[in-house]
């Protein structure tokens, strides 16, 4: 990808997870390979409608986050952006409100602090896709 000029790779996208069956472990392998090859990573996290309605948003996003970043060091983490991608809002006519996105971001930041450190958690880039 770098040979054709790419600098950023989108990984963990809902289509890859749900249509092509990419597991958290596959996403993690891709994250580590992309970072090792000098690419920045946008890591997508998000729950389905069923998971949201069952109150599993934090469990799903937390699991995707922890698995997706396994083996990633603090220095490489600076090249990762987290994208909250609520699967339930894709092509459904529904959108995640800023408050809903902020709830997920507020949940994720302490997980980053626990896995890495407080300073890293404070500077972590997040996006709503």
HELIX and SHEET records of a PDB file:
HELIX    1   1 UNK A    2  UNK A    4  5                                   3    
HELIX    2   2 UNK A   14  UNK A   18  1                                   5    
HELIX    3   3 UNK A   24  UNK A   36  1                                  13    
HELIX    4   4 UNK A   49  UNK A   53  1                                   5    
HELIX    5   5 UNK A   57  UNK A   68  1                                  12    
HELIX    6   6 UNK A   74  UNK A   77  1                                   4    
HELIX    7   7 UNK A   87  UNK A   89  5                                   3    
HELIX    8   8 UNK A   98  UNK A  115  1                                  18    
HELIX    9   9 UNK A  118  UNK A  123  1                                   6    
SHEET    1   A 4 UNK A   8  UNK A  11  0                                        
SHEET    2   A 4 UNK A  40  UNK A  45  1                                        
SHEET    3   A 4 UNK A  80  UNK A  84  1                                        
SHEET    4   A 4 UNK A 125  UNK A 128  1                                        
END                                                                             
